[in-house]
Amino acid sequence: MVISADTLEPGQVNIFEYWEAEEVLDAWRAISPRPTYSAEIRDGEVFKHRVSHSGPPFD
């Protein structure tokens, strides 16, 4: 997991998680506690991206 301040949008924080497979994510969601937050969340968007191939940038 990576949590970082957005370099273009002041006050925005980006959270990135990488999961090996959707089954692993589903298994984690089945047992994980709900997240708690100490900061006010004024707006939020969640996206799921599927990557079909990864490799060197210059194949």
TORTORZA-318219 format. One record per atom (N, C-alpha, C, O): y negated, x, z. Coordinates in pm, whole numbers. Layout:
+--------+--------+--------+
!  north !   east !     up !
+--------+--------+--------+
!      Y !      X !      Z !
...
+--------+--------+--------+
This chain:
+--------+--------+--------+
!  north !   east !     up !
+--------+--------+--------+
!    117 !     85 !      0 !
!      0 !      0 !      0 !
!   -123 !     89 !      0 !
!   -128 !    193 !     67 !
!   -222 !     46 !    -76 !
!   -350 !    116 !    -80 !
!   -459 !     15 !    -53 !
!   -463 !    -92 !   -114 !
!   -548 !     47 !     40 !
!   -665 !    -35 !     68 !
!   -787 !     53 !     44 !
!   -800 !    159 !    104 !
!   -876 !      8 !    -46 !
!   -992 !     92 !    -78 !
!  -1114 !      7 !   -109 !
!  -1104 !   -107 !   -153 !
!  -1229 !     66 !    -83 !
!  -1355 !      0 !   -118 !
!  -1369 !      2 !   -270 !
!  -1335 !    101 !   -334 !
!  -1419 !   -106 !   -326 !
!  -1442 !   -113 !   -470 !
!  -1565 !    -30 !   -503 !
!  -1668 !    -43 !   -437 !
!  -1555 !     55 !   -603 !
!  -1668 !    143 !   -638 !
!  -1777 !     73 !   -717 !
!  -1888 !    125 !   -727 !
!  -1748 !    -45 !   -772 !
!  -1847 !   -117 !   -853 !
!  -1905 !   -240 !   -784 !
!  -2016 !   -281 !   -816 !
!  -1831 !   -298 !   -691 !
!  -1873 !   -420 !   -623 !
!  -1896 !   -393 !   -475 !
!  -1800 !   -382 !   -399 !
!  -2022 !   -382 !   -431 !
!  -2049 !   -360 !   -289 !
!  -1989 !   -472 !   -203 !
!  -1999 !   -589 !   -237 !
!  -1928 !   -435 !    -93 !
!  -1870 !   -532 !     -2 !
!  -1732 !   -580 !    -41 !
!  -1673 !   -663 !     29 !
!  -1679 !   -531 !   -152 !
!  -1545 !   -572 !   -196 !
!  -1442 !   -466 !   -161 !
!  -1468 !   -346 !   -173 !
!  -1326 !   -512 !   -116 !
!  -1215 !   -422 !    -83 !
!  -1097 !   -461 !   -171 !
!  -1068 !   -579 !   -188 !
!  -1029 !   -362 !   -226 !
!   -912 !   -385 !   -310 !
!   -786 !   -343 !   -234 !
!   -784 !   -238 !   -169 !
!   -683 !   -424 !   -242 !
!   -554 !   -394 !   -180 !
!   -451 !   -391 !   -291 !
!   -438 !   -486 !   -369 !
!   -376 !   -281 !   -299 !
!   -274 !   -265 !   -401 !
!   -141 !   -239 !   -333 !
!   -130 !   -150 !   -248 !
!    -39 !   -315 !   -371 !
!     97 !   -294 !   -321 !
!    189 !   -277 !   -441 !
!    173 !   -346 !   -542 !
!    284 !   -186 !   -430 !
!    384 !   -164 !   -535 !
!    520 !   -198 !   -479 !
!    561 !   -144 !   -375 !
!    592 !   -287 !   -545 !
!    726 !   -328 !   -503 !
!    823 !   -292 !   -614 !
!    795 !   -316 !   -731 !
!    935 !   -234 !   -577 !
!   1038 !   -189 !   -670 !
!   1095 !   -303 !   -754 !
!   1125 !   -286 !   -872 !
!   1110 !   -421 !   -693 !
!   1165 !   -537 !   -762 !
!   1118 !   -663 !   -691 !
!   1085 !   -659 !   -573 !
!   1114 !   -774 !   -762 !
!   1070 !   -899 !   -702 !
!   1163 !   -943 !   -589 !
!   1118 !  -1005 !   -493 !
!   1290 !   -910 !   -600 !
!   1385 !   -944 !   -494 !
!   1351 !   -872 !   -363 !
!   1367 !   -928 !   -255 !
!   1304 !   -749 !   -373 !
!   1264 !   -672 !   -254 !
!   1140 !   -737 !   -191 !
!   1133 !   -750 !    -68 !
!   1046 !   -776 !   -273 !
!    926 !   -844 !   -222 !
!    964 !   -976 !   -156 !
!    915 !  -1006 !    -47 !
!   1050 !  -1054 !   -219 !
!   1093 !  -1181 !   -161 !
!   1164 !  -1162 !    -28 !
!   1143 !  -1240 !     66 !
!   1247 !  -1058 !    -18 !
!   1317 !  -1028 !    108 !
!   1216 !   -992 !    217 !
!   1232 !  -1035 !    331 !
!   1115 !   -915 !    183 !
!   1011 !   -878 !    281 !
!    933 !  -1001 !    326 !
!    908 !  -1018 !    445 !
!    896 !  -1086 !    232 !
!    821 !  -1207 !    267 !
!    902 !  -1299 !    358 !
!    845 !  -1370 !    441 !
!   1034 !  -1299 !    344 !
!   1119 !  -1386 !    425 !
!   1121 !  -1344 !    572 !
!   1143 !  -1428 !    659 !
!   1099 !  -1215 !    602 !
!   1108 !  -1167 !    741 !
!    975 !  -1118 !    799 !
!    965 !  -1099 !    920 !
!    875 !  -1098 !    715 !
!    750 !  -1038 !    764 !
!    664 !  -1141 !    836 !
!    663 !  -1259 !    801 !
!    590 !  -1095 !    938 !
!    497 !  -1186 !   1004 !
!    376 !  -1210 !    915 !
!    342 !  -1126 !    830 !
!    311 !  -1322 !    933 !
!    188 !  -1349 !    857 !
!     83 !  -1246 !    895 !
!     73 !  -1207 !   1012 !
!      5 !  -1200 !    798 !
!    -97 !  -1099 !    829 !
!   -206 !  -1157 !    920 !
!   -237 !  -1276 !    916 !
!   -263 !  -1069 !   1002 !
!   -380 !  -1105 !   1082 !
!   -497 !  -1022 !   1032 !
!   -479 !   -908 !    989 !
!   -615 !  -1078 !   1038 !
!   -733 !  -1011 !    986 !
!   -838 !  -1002 !   1094 !
!   -855 !  -1093 !   1174 !
!   -908 !   -888 !   1096 !
!  -1017 !   -874 !   1191 !
!  -1153 !   -884 !   1123 !
!  -1256 !   -877 !   1189 !
!  -1153 !   -900 !    990 !
!  -1277 !   -913 !    916 !
!  -1283 !  -1051 !    850 !
!  -1179 !  -1110 !    818 !
!  -1402 !  -1100 !    830 !
!  -1418 !  -1227 !    762 !
!  -1386 !  -1210 !    613 !
!  -1437 !  -1119 !    548 !
!  -1302 !  -1297 !    561 !
!  -1272 !  -1296 !    418 !
!  -1352 !  -1410 !    355 !
!  -1324 !  -1527 !    381 !
!  -1450 !  -1374 !    274 !
!  -1537 !  -1475 !    214 !
!  -1482 !  -1530 !     84 !
!  -1514 !  -1642 !     45 !
!  -1400 !  -1451 !     16 !
!  -1343 !  -1494 !   -112 !
!  -1220 !  -1410 !   -136 !
!  -1211 !  -1297 !    -87 !
!  -1126 !  -1460 !   -209 !
!  -1007 !  -1382 !   -236 !
!   -937 !  -1428 !   -362 !
!   -942 !  -1545 !   -400 !
!   -872 !  -1334 !   -427 !
!   -790 !  -1360 !   -544 !
!   -663 !  -1278 !   -531 !
!   -667 !  -1164 !   -484 !
!   -553 !  -1334 !   -573 !
!   -425 !  -1263 !   -570 !
!   -366 !  -1269 !   -709 !
!   -360 !  -1375 !   -770 !
!   -323 !  -1153 !   -759 !
!   -261 !  -1144 !   -890 !
!   -128 !  -1071 !   -878 !
!   -114 !   -977 !   -800 !
!    -30 !  -1115 !   -956 !
!     97 !  -1043 !   -966 !
!    105 !   -989 !  -1108 !
!     95 !  -1064 !  -1205 !
!    124 !   -858 !  -1119 !
!    137 !   -794 !  -1249 !
!    279 !   -744 !  -1264 !
!    336 !   -689 !  -1169 !
!    338 !   -763 !  -1379 !
!    472 !   -712 !  -1408 !
!    459 !   -601 !  -1511 !
!    398 !   -618 !  -1617 !
!    516 !   -487 !  -1479 !
!    512 !   -371 !  -1568 !
!    649 !   -356 !  -1631 !
!    750 !   -344 !  -1562 !
!    652 !   -355 !  -1763 !
!    781 !   -345 !  -1832 !
!    822 !   -201 !  -1860 !
!    939 !   -174 !  -1885 !
!    726 !   -108 !  -1855 !
!    759 !     32 !  -1882 !
!    656 !    123 !  -1816 !
!    537 !     94 !  -1818 !
!    703 !    232 !  -1758 !
!    615 !    336 !  -1704 !
!    664 !    470 !  -1756 !
!    784 !    489 !  -1776 !
!    571 !    562 !  -1778 !
!    609 !    693 !  -1825 !
!    486 !    782 !  -1840 !
!    376 !    744 !  -1802 !
!    507 !    901 !  -1894 !
!    395 !    993 !  -1913 !
!    287 !    930 !  -2003 !
!    320 !    849 !  -2090 !
!    161 !    967 !  -1983 !
!     55 !    906 !  -2062 !
!     59 !    943 !  -2209 !
!      3 !    872 !  -2293 !
!    125 !   1055 !  -2242 !
!    128 !   1099 !  -2382 !
!    273 !   1112 !  -2426 !
!    326 !   1223 !  -2436 !
!    339 !    998 !  -2451 !
!    480 !    999 !  -2496 !
!    492 !   1057 !  -2635 !
!    603 !   1066 !  -2689 !
+--------+--------+--------+
